[in-house]
């Protein structure tokens, strides 16, 4: 990879002027990044041609695309490069990738904050990155036309070459850049007016090109946060309290730690951001000695208000809140379900729960902090640079404009690295000892202090008329509110009943694409859980639990009315009213999954069954249409074996087919893991599971066959990283019912619950 000089603006930038300025030269600014090993930077030397802040072309013709999204193995950096490459007309072997810093210039008015989640990245960046590529091609073409003395309209751009077929004249991108003649600029309106390629003209989009990050990740040159090494750096190991949140440190005895070679100091965190509570970090010359020193500390705590809470007490509180008529706010309020349910021919009612779930990415949380004068440098992999910079600044007690964040490759994130807690001990320890400090969580720290997927409780009532037609659904969702915890008003949604903002990221998915004339969705914040288990976003967010309830209930209604559950869904996906368009696409994925799996056409052995589910994850406005057919076998003991998962997904425009399949397969297996194996529990205010012996994700020996059908129809690109997570659990639950008659309503699904339902 190329290495360039990184710079950051020390003052607030007028982002309204941020547009793709083709032909502008990069300039060195006041606060210099020292450069991140293994990661090139977007700001190039003055001789480079920088068509936009998102990529630069060097005099040797190499094109370095800067990715403003976190790359945690989903290859989003390569995807951004592929989109630019398509319209730019570059040769793929000339493409390179870099990771964006928190320089204000990357807070683009079109692309928004630097946040990676919600399966938004390709969907929300495709058009802007395409236009950036096209603008660069047009500027290069205009410069080449002037140099050759030919009309620009007669030039052809392909494989980093600009060719005039009539005269046989040609120039490479390198030739044009070296000439310094590419000076054309584009206003935002001119960018919007650029006519982009149509899908039939693509030569790069839809091709499974080699991923640009794989060579460095396989030869060891790619640098993750845990790999950072700085001159004079020391290490910090955190000591966390016995409760997840709310503790305070009352005393620290470091006499034992002082006997550890290289011990420097024990720093009690004073976290004004409220991200952590009751933490101490032991600092030493090596990580091994920092861990020894941490273990030698004798710390006394006031465990605070959450010290006696458990998973059961959080669930009890959720049920209490759901029974209050005035609790929560309405996310959906169509018609009058209460009145309709009162006159319905049949009412189906059920409760659905999900447990606390932990992220546990392979690379544990880590951050390295260094103060250079007034400037704080943070080295870490994170998914929300915009917020994380502010958290680091809050921990240091400085203005965020004096924080320089060096984005690293992420060894897994899945929503965990949307939070910046790992930066706080690094920052405060570095400030206390006057040296760069790298903090690395142990696996135990990582699990017990995770910003987990919250425990949820849902109550659903549905009514059908005399013909078995679904006429009403009332759906209450009770949980902690992860997004509200961030304190960012723009991420909250006004309630339809005008009672104030709600966290839509706890109820998305409940506003489904089925046609139901009377439909309520109420979002209820479980304040007890919100405070005791500060929750975050885990891969799939709310649809991971809302569709568990919705798709299970749809099956229960079908069973109660004697209808085939797949055909019942198809009848509800008629595209009426606000469901126009989306319902048809969802219907198509269901039909594709049914066809690929052989649903309804196979005679299955006794104890085996197939179940269906279809979802519009993540949000209605950014939906990805996904369906699953699960094939399971259920033993008399209640043990469930998942034999096969068949997933169909409508991605609109597929950029990289192989990567899409990999993402869908991985998401489906994560969904299986959440459905069958993963559970964390709260006891006495603390998470009980501390490692993979007690928190048990899916093992390779438990992995079933996964078949994937990708529907690419040329529509706007959708996300693929998360939707398949959300569809698997209800498909499995519904398959269990078809195999054994057992109806399960709690995740994870256990043999005990299946057997108990079979007996009932």
N, C-alpha and C positions, 0 to 999 in steps of 0.2 A: 504494500500500500504506500501511496505517497504520503509524505508528512509535510504539512504546511504550518504556518504560524497562526495561532488562534488569538483572537482579540475580543474584547468585550467593551461595550459602551458604559462609561461610568455614570452617566446621567440618564434620566428618563427620556425615552425616545418617542417622537411623534409617530405612532404606528399608523396614523391615517395616511402617511406618505409612503408607507411600505407597499410597493408594487414590484412587479418583475421588471427591473430596469435593465434592459438589454444593452450591453456595451459599457456599463459602468465599471470603473476600475476599483479593485479592492484597495483600501487604505489602512495603514497601521494606526490603531487607536491607542488610547492612553493606558488602559489596563491590559497588559499582555498575558495571555495564557502561556504557560510554559510548554504546552503541547502534551497530548496524551500518548504514551507509548502504544504503538500499534494501531492508532486511529488517526486518519488524516482529517484535516479540517476544511471547512467550506471556504474560508477566506483565503484566496490564492494570492500569489505574488502579482505585482502590477502588470506583468507581461501576460498573465492569463486572461482569457475571455470569460467573463462571468455573466451569462445571460440572465440569471436570476440568483437570488440568495440560495436557491436550492441546488445549483450545480455550477461547475466551472470547467472550462476546457483549457488544458495547458498547451504550451507550444509544441509538445510532442504528440498532441492529438488525444491524450487520455482525458476521459470525461469522468469527473468525480461528482457523484450525486450525494448530497447531504440529506440524511433521513432525520426528520423531526420526530420520528416515532421510536419507541424503545424496541430494540430487536432482541427478543428472548428465545430465539430458535425458530420463530415463525417466518423468518426470512423477509421481513417487511422492507428492509433496506434494499434487498435485491429487487423486490417488487416495485418500489419507487423508481429504481434505476431502469427497470424494464419498461415502465410507463413512459419515462422521459425518452428512452432510447427509441421507442416506436415512432414518436413524432419528430425527434431530432434527426433520425436517419443515421445514427451511429452504428458502428460495428460492435457487437456484444463484447468481443475480446478487448475493446478499448474502454469498457465501462469499469468504474471503481465505485466504492461506497464509503461514506464517512458518517459519523453520528453527530448530530447537532448539539451545541452547547446551550446555555440559557441566555445567550446574547439576545437582547430585545428584538433584534432584527428577525429572529426566527418566530416571534409571536405574530404570525402573519394574519392580517385582517380577513383573509379568505379562509385559511386553514385553521385559524383559531389557536387555542392554547396547546402547549405541548403535552398532550395526554394520550396514552395508549390504552384503549379498553373499548368495550362495547362492540367489538368487531367492526369498528368504524374506519380503520386506517385506509384501506383501499377504497372503500365506498366514498369517503369524504375527501380523498386526495386525488382520485383518478383524473377528474376534469382539470384541476389546477395544475397538476404535474404534466398532463398532456399539453396544456397551453404553454407552459414554460418550455417544454421541448420543441413545440412548433415555433414559438417565437425565436428560439435559438437557431433553428433551421432557416427561418426566413432572414434573419440578420446575417448569417453566414452566406446564404445564397446571394443576397444583395451585394455583399462585399466581394464575393467571387465574381459576380457578373461584371462589376466595375473593373476588376483586375483583368478579366479576360476580354472585356470589350464586347460582351454579348448580352442579349436581353435576359433578365432574371427568369422570365417565364419559360425560357427554353432549357433551363437547367434541371437536371435530375440529381437527387440526393439519395445515396444508398451506401451503406457500409463505410461511413466516414469519408466518403468521396463526393465531390460536387462535379458533375460531368456535363459537358455540352455535346450532345450526340452528333450534331451537325458538323462541328469543326473538330471533334475529337479532343478538344481542350478539356483539361481537368485540373482540379485543385483538391488537395486533401484538407480535412479540418485543420490539421497542423499547419499547412501552408497559409491558410486564411488567418489563423490566430497569430502566426509569426509576422504576418503583414501588418497587423494592427489596424486593419481597415474595417473591422466589424464594429460599427458604432450605432447601429439603429436601436432606438428605444421605443417602448410600447407603453401607452397609458393603460390603465385598467379597462377603459372602454374598448380600446383597440384589442386588448387581449381577449375580451369577451366576444369580439366580433370575428376572431380567427375561426376559420372553418376547419374543424378537425377531421381526421380520417373516419370513414365509416367502417364497420366491422369487416366488410368484404375486402377492404384495402390493407388490413393488418398483415404485417410480416413478422412482428415480434410478439404482440399480444396473442395469447393462446398457444405459445410455444414453450415447452419445458426446457428452457435454457439452463446451463449450469449455474447454480446459486453462487453469487460472488463471495459470500462469506465462508463457504465451506473450506477452501484451501487453508486460510489462516487458522480456522478452528481445528483443522485436523493436523496441521504442522506445529501448532502451539504458539504461533505468533499473535493470534488474537488475544487481546487483554480484557479480562473480566475485572470487576471491581476487586475481587479477592486477590488478583495478581498485581495490584498496584504496589510499586516500590518507590519510595522517595528518599533522598539523602537525609540522614539523621532521623529517620522514622523510628518510632517506638510503637508498642502495641497495647491495646486495651481489651480487657475481657469484662463483660458485664455480669453483675450479680443482680438478679431480679427477685422481687419479693414473692411470698407464697400465694398472693392473690393477683388476679389479672390486672386489676386497676383499683386505685383508691388508697393505696398504702402510702405511708410517709416513713422516712428513716428517722429514728429517734437517737441512735448512736452508732458509731463505727469504731471498732477496736482493730487497729491495723498492726498490733504488735507481732502477730504471727506472720503477716505478710512481709514485714521488714526483714525477716530471716531468709526470704526467697532472693536468690541472686538477681540483681538487676531491677529489683522493685523500685519504682519511682514514687508513686503516689496513689492513694485511693480518693477518687473524686465522687462526691455525692451530687447527683444531678439536681439542678434547680431549673426545671423545665417550665418556663413561662407559657409555652405553647399548649400545655396540657396534653401532650402526646404520650408522655410517660409519667409514671409516678412510683416513687419508692425505689429507684434504681441507683446502684453504685457501680463505678467502673474502676477496675484495678489496672494501673498502667505499669508496664515493665519493658525491658529491652527486647524481649522475644515474646512471641505469642504463648509458647509453652510456659514461660515463667509468669506471664500475665495471668494465665489460667490457674497456676499454682497459687499465686498471690490472691486471686479472687476466692479460691477455695479456703484460704487461710484467714480471710476476713471474718470477724464476728460482728454481725449486724443485728441491731434490734429494730423492730418495726412497730408502728401502729397500723394494723392491717385495714383500718378504715371501715366505711359503711357497708362494704360488700362481702365482708369476711365470712358470713354464714350462708351465702346464697349458693344454690345448686341448680342444675338443669331443671329439676322438678319444680323448684320455686319460680323459675323464670316461666315455665310452661303454665303453672297455676295462675300466675299473674296475667299471662296472655289470655287465658280463658276468662278470667274475671273482666278484663278490659273488653273482650268481645261481647260480653253480655250487656254491657252498658249501651243504651240506645244513643247516647250523645257523644260517645268516644270516637276519635278518628275524624278523618275527612274523606269526602267522596272523590274518587278518581274517575269513576264512570257513574252516570245517573241518567239512564234512559228509561222512559216509561215509569211504571209503578209496580215493581216486583212484589212488594208486600201485599198489595191488594190482589194481584193476579195469583199469587201463591195461595191466598185464602180461598179462591174459587177454582183452583186447579183440580183436574180429575185425579191426578196422582202427584205426590210430592216426594222427591228423593233428597235425603239430607245426609251429609257426612262431614267428618272432621279429618283433616290431613295435617301431618306434622313432618318437619325435617329437623335433623339434629345440627349441632355446631360442627362445622367442617373446617379443616386446616389446609392452608396452601402447601407448605413444606416443599418449596422448590429445591432442586439439587444443590445449587449454590446458596449457602445460608446467607442471611442478611449481613451486609458489611458496608463500611464506608471509611474513607481516609480523609482527614481534615488537616489543612495546613494554613497558617496565617502568614502572609507575606506583607508586612506592614499593616495597612488598614484593610487589606483584601483577604477574604477567606476563600480558599480553594477547596472544593469538595470533589472527591473522586468516588463515584458510585454508579451502579446501574439502577435507573429508576424510571417509572412509567408516567410520572407527572412532574416534569421539570419545573413547570410554572409554579406549582404549589410547593414542591420540595425546596426550592430556593428560598421561599419565604419561611418555611419551617427552620431551615438551617440558619437563616438570619435571625429568627426569633430566639433560637438556642444560643446564638452568639451575642445577642443584644445589639445588633447593628442593622443598618438599612439594607434591604435586599439588593440594592444596586451595587453593594460592595461584596456580593457573593458571586464567585465564578464556579459554575458547575461543569465538571468534566464527565460527560456521559460515557459509560463503559458498556461493553456487551453484557447481556444479562444471562446468567445461568438458570433461566426459568424465572417467571414472574407471576403470571396467571392472576394478576390483580394485587398480589402481595406488595409489589414495589410501587403501587400507587401511593403508599405511605412512606414517610421519611423518618421513622423513629430511629433507624440505625445511624442517621446522621447526628443525632443529638448527643449521644455519648462521645462520639468522635470529636465533635466540635468543642464540647465543654472540656473534654480531657486535653485537647490540643491547646486550648486557651489557658488551662490550669498549669500545664507543664512547659509551655513554650516550645514545643516540638511538634512535628507532624505525627499524628496518631492514627493508626489503623485499628478499627474495631471490627472484630469478627464474632458473630453470634455462634454459640454452640448449637447443636441440633435441639437441645433441650430449651435453650433460650428462644429459638426460632418457633418452636411449637407452642410453648406455654404463653408466649407473648404475641402470638399471631393476631393480626386483625382479621378474624375468622369470618366465614359465612355464618350469619346469625341463625340461631334456633328460631323456627317459625311455626305458627299455628294458624290454620285456615279453617273457616266454617263456610260450607257451601250448601245452599238450598236451591233446588231446581223443581220446576213444575211443568207438567205436560197436560194438554187438553185431552178430550175424549178420543181423539184420533191418534194420540201418541205424539203430537207435535210439541216440540219444546217451546214454551211460551214465556218462561221467566227464569232468571238466575239471580240469586243474591249471594255475594261473595265477600267475606271479610278476611283481611290479611293482617296478621299481627306479628310484628318483629321489631328488632332494633332497626334504626334508620342509618345505615352506613354513610350515605351521601350527606345527610344533614350534619353528621359529625364533622365534615370538612369545613363547615361554616362559610360556604360559598353560595350566596343567594341564587346565582344564575343556574345552579345545578338542581334547584328545587322547582316544583311545578305548582302553579295556583290550583287550589282545589275547585271542583265544579260547584260546590256548595258555598263558596266564598268564605270558608272558615279559616283561610290562611294557607300557606304553602305546605305541600306534602313531598315526601321523598318518593318520586315516581319510580326510582330504581329499586323499590321494594314491591311494586305492584305491576310493573310492565309485564305484559303477557296475559294478564287477566282481562285486558281489553282486546279480546281475540277477534278473529275474522268470521266467526260463525254468526249467522243471522238469528238474533234473539230479540224480540221486540221490547221486552222488559228486562233491564240488566242494571244491577248495582254492583260497584266494586268500592269497598271501603278500606282505606289504608289507616291502620291503627299503630301508633308508636308505642312499643313496650319500653317505657322509660327505665324500668328496672334492668332489663337486658341491655339497653343502650348504654347504661353507665357501668354495669358490671363486666360486660363482654364487649368492649368497643369493637364494632364490627367493620369489616371492609368488603371489598368486591372480590368475589372468587369467580373464576372462569364460568360465565353464563349469567351471573348476577341474579336478579329477581326471577327471570323465566326458569331458572333451575328449581324454584319451588312453586311458582304460580302455575306453571304448566303441569307440574306433578298433580296439583289439585284439579285444574281444568280438564285435562285429558283423562284423568281417572274418573271424574264425575261424568263426562260425556259417555264413557263406557258403562258406568253404573246406570245411567238413564236408558241407554240402549238395551241393557239386560233387563231392566224393569219393564220395558215396553215390548220385549221380544223381537228386537231388531238387530240386524248384523251391525256391529259397531263401526265398521268401515263405511258401509252404505249409509248409515245414520249420519256420519260426518259429512259425507258427500252431499247429502240432502241439505245440510246446514250451510254448506259453502256455496251458496247461490249468488253471491256477489251483490246482494241487494243493498241499496243506500250507500253508507260510508264504506262498505266492504267491497265496493266495486274494484275489480282488477286484482287486488290482493287475494281474495278468496279463490279466484280461478287458478292463480299460480300455486297456492297451497294445495288445492284440489289435485292439480297435475302432479305434484310431488308425491302425494298419497297414492295416486294411481300407479306412479312409477315404482314406488317401493312395493306395492302389492304385487305388481307384475313380476318384478325381479325376484321376489321371495317365493312366489307361488301361493300367496295367501288365498285361501278359499278353494284351492284346486287340489290340495294334497290330503290324503287320508293319513292322519298322524297316529302314531301308536298311543295306547292308553297312557295317561300321565303327561302327555306332551300337548303344547298349545302354542298358537301364535297370537300376538297382541299388536295393536296398531296405536300410533299417536302421530299427530302432526302439529307443528308449531310455527309461529311467525316471530321467532327471536331475532334481534333483541327488542327493540321498540317498534311500535307500529310504523313510525316515520322512517325507520332504518331497518326494516324487516328483512330477514333471510328465510326463505320458505323451505322447510325441512320436515320430512316424514320418516318414520321408522317402523319396521315390522320386526318384532323380537320373537324368536323361537326358543322356547324353554322346555325343560323336563322337570317335573316335580315328583319327588319321591314321597312315599307314605310318611316318612319322618318329617316332611316339610322342607327338606333340603332342595334347593333350586339350582339347576345347572342351566346356564345360558348357552345354548348351542350355536346360535347365529344371530347377528344383528344386520339387518338390511336397511341402509340409509339412502334416501334420495334427497338431493338439495338443489334448489334453483339459485344459481349464483349470478344470473344475468350475463355479465361479461366475465369470462375466466382469463386471468392474466397468465397464470402458470399452472397448467393442469395437474402436474405431479404434486405440486405443493398443496393444491386444493384437496386432492385426495388424501394426502398425508394429514392435513389439518382436520378433515372430517373424520378420518379413522381415529386420530388421537382424541378428538372431542368425544366421539362415541364411546371410546374406552374409558375416558374420564367420567362420562355419564354413568357407565356401568359401575365404575368404582364407587361413585357417590351413592348409587342405587343399592348396592349390595354389601359394601365392605367398610366404608369410612364413617367413623363416629367419634366425636370428641365429647367429653362430659365435663361439666362444672361441678366441683365439690368444695365446700368451704371457700368459695370465691376464687378458686384456682382451677386451671385446666389440668385434668388428671393425666392425660396422655403426654409423654415426654419424648418418645422416640418411635421408630417404626416397629418395635415389638408390641406396642400397645395401640398405636394408630396404624391401621393396616390397609393401605391402598391395594388395589388390584395387583396381583402377582402375575408373572408371565404364564404360569401354569393354569391360571384361571381365565386366560384370554380366549374368547370364542372367535369363530370366523366372522369377519366383517366385510360385507359387500357394499359398495358405494356406487350410486348412480348420480352423475353430475349433469344437471340440465343447464346448458349455456345457450341462451336465446338472444343474445345481443342487447338485452336491456341493461340498464345501469348496473355496474358491478355492486354486488352485495358482500357482506362479511361472511367468513366461513370458520373463524377460529373458535366460536362458542356455540352456535345454534344446535349442533348435534349433541352437545352435553345435555341440553334441556329435554330432548325428545325421548331419550333412552329409558329413563326410570319409569315413566307412565306406560311405555310400550311393554316393558318387562312386567310391571304390575298387572296390566291387562292380559298379558299372556299367561300369567300364573292363574288368573281367574278362569281362563278358557281351558287350562290344563287340569285344574283341580277343583274349581269352584270356590277357592279361597280368595277373599278380597282383602288386600293389604293396603293400609292407608298411612303408614309411617315409614320414613327413610332413616337408616338403611333397612332393607327388607331382611328379616331374619327367619330362620327355619322355625323358630318357636312361634312367631306370629303367623306364619303360613299354616302350621299344623293346628294352631288354635282356631283359626278361621275355618279350616277344613272340618274340624269337629263341630263347629257352630252351625 
